Amino acid sequence: MTRVTRGFVAKNRRKRVLKLAKGFRGSNSVLFRTAQQRTLRALSSAYRDRRLYKRNIRSLWIRRLNSFLRDNSTGLMVEGGAGTQATKSPSYSVFIHQLKKSNVLLNRKVLSQLAIFDPVSMSKISHFAART
């Protein structure tokens, strides 16, 4: 049986892996075996972290909204223990519920940007949600 060296197929595969490993430190970008392990780990981390990034950004928007609501009390009517209504600073979840009830179709990103860059209009939105 003749010997097969797998010339260009293996060479192209190694070149592709080493190209992905460009910029890694030490032998991780030079030696094929370690480069293969590092790129496999790097690609799986990148896949995972693309999703984590979206979660972190959404939680940042929620924190910004919550802090705006605490700083600028809108006075939502909240049910008390014996059916009485008291006015207090709304929590984030109550505010979002009031927005959905009043058919305000703004997402959390836009609301947090309004809270930062245009607090006057954001307070108008929160007063509008408090009325309904």
C-alpha positions as CSV (number, residue, x, y, z in Angstrom):
1,M,0.0,0.0,0.0
2,T,1.3,3.4,-0.9
3,R,2.0,6.0,1.8
4,V,-0.3,9.0,1.9
5,T,1.2,12.2,3.3
6,R,-2.0,14.2,3.2
7,G,0.0,17.2,1.9
8,F,-2.1,20.2,1.2
9,V,-5.2,19.1,3.2
10,A,-3.4,18.9,6.5
11,K,-1.3,21.9,5.7
12,N,-4.4,24.0,5.0
13,R,-6.1,22.8,8.1
14,R,-3.1,23.7,10.2
15,K,-2.8,27.1,8.5
16,R,-6.4,27.8,9.3
17,V,-6.0,27.0,13.0
18,L,-2.8,29.0,13.3
19,K,-4.4,31.9,11.6
20,L,-7.2,31.9,14.2
21,A,-4.5,31.6,17.0
22,K,-2.7,34.7,15.8
23,G,-2.1,37.0,18.7
24,F,-2.2,34.3,21.4
25,R,0.8,34.4,23.8
26,G,3.8,32.1,23.7
27,S,3.6,28.8,22.0
28,N,-0.2,29.0,21.8
29,S,0.2,30.9,18.5
30,V,3.1,28.9,17.1
31,L,2.7,25.2,17.9
32,F,-0.2,23.5,16.1
33,R,-1.3,21.2,19.0
34,T,-1.6,24.0,21.6
35,A,-3.0,26.4,19.1
36,Q,-5.7,24.0,18.3
37,Q,-6.6,23.6,22.0
38,R,-6.6,27.4,22.6
39,T,-8.7,28.3,19.6
40,L,-11.2,25.6,20.5
41,R,-11.5,27.1,23.9
42,A,-11.5,30.7,22.6
43,L,-14.3,30.0,20.1
44,S,-16.5,28.3,22.7
45,S,-15.9,31.2,25.1
46,A,-16.8,33.7,22.4
47,Y,-20.0,31.9,21.6
48,R,-21.0,31.8,25.3
49,D,-20.0,35.4,25.9
50,R,-22.0,36.8,23.0
51,R,-25.1,35.7,24.9
52,L,-23.8,36.8,28.3
53,Y,-23.1,40.3,26.8
54,K,-26.8,40.7,25.9
55,R,-27.9,39.7,29.4
56,N,-25.4,42.1,31.0
57,I,-26.5,45.0,28.9
58,R,-30.2,44.3,29.6
59,S,-29.5,44.2,33.3
60,L,-27.6,47.5,33.0
61,W,-30.7,49.1,31.4
62,I,-32.8,47.8,34.2
63,R,-30.5,49.1,36.9
64,R,-30.5,52.6,35.2
65,L,-34.3,52.6,35.1
66,N,-34.6,51.5,38.7
67,S,-32.2,54.2,39.9
68,F,-34.0,56.9,37.9
69,L,-37.3,55.8,39.5
70,R,-35.9,55.9,43.0
71,D,-34.3,59.3,42.4
72,N,-37.3,60.9,40.7
73,S,-40.3,59.6,42.7
74,T,-43.3,59.6,40.4
75,G,-45.9,58.7,43.1
76,L,-47.5,55.6,41.7
77,M,-50.5,54.4,43.6
78,V,-49.6,51.1,45.2
79,E,-52.1,48.8,47.0
80,G,-51.5,48.6,50.8
81,G,-52.3,45.7,53.2
82,A,-56.0,46.5,53.9
83,G,-56.9,47.6,50.3
84,T,-55.8,51.2,50.9
85,Q,-53.7,53.0,48.4
86,A,-50.4,54.7,49.3
87,T,-48.2,56.9,47.2
88,K,-44.6,55.8,47.1
89,S,-41.6,55.5,44.8
90,P,-42.4,52.7,42.3
91,S,-40.2,49.7,41.8
92,Y,-38.9,48.8,38.4
93,S,-41.4,45.9,38.0
94,V,-44.4,48.1,39.0
95,F,-43.2,50.8,36.5
96,I,-42.9,48.3,33.6
97,H,-46.3,46.8,34.5
98,Q,-47.9,50.3,34.4
99,L,-46.2,51.0,31.1
100,K,-47.7,47.8,29.6
101,K,-51.1,48.6,31.0
102,S,-51.0,52.1,29.4
103,N,-49.8,50.7,26.1
104,V,-46.5,52.5,26.1
105,L,-44.4,50.5,23.6
106,L,-40.9,51.7,24.6
107,N,-38.2,49.1,25.3
108,R,-35.8,49.1,28.2
109,K,-32.9,50.5,26.1
110,V,-34.9,53.5,25.0
111,L,-36.2,54.1,28.5
112,S,-32.8,54.0,30.0
113,Q,-31.4,56.4,27.4
114,L,-34.2,58.7,28.1
115,A,-33.5,58.5,31.8
116,I,-29.9,59.6,31.2
117,F,-30.1,62.1,28.3
118,D,-33.6,63.5,28.7
119,P,-34.9,63.1,32.3
120,V,-37.7,65.6,31.7
121,S,-39.4,63.5,29.1
122,M,-38.7,60.4,31.1
123,S,-40.5,61.8,34.1
124,K,-43.4,62.7,31.8
125,I,-43.6,59.1,30.7
126,S,-43.5,57.9,34.2
127,H,-46.2,60.3,35.3
128,F,-48.3,59.2,32.3
129,A,-47.8,55.6,33.4
130,A,-48.7,56.5,37.0
131,R,-52.1,58.0,35.9
132,T,-53.4,54.9,34.2
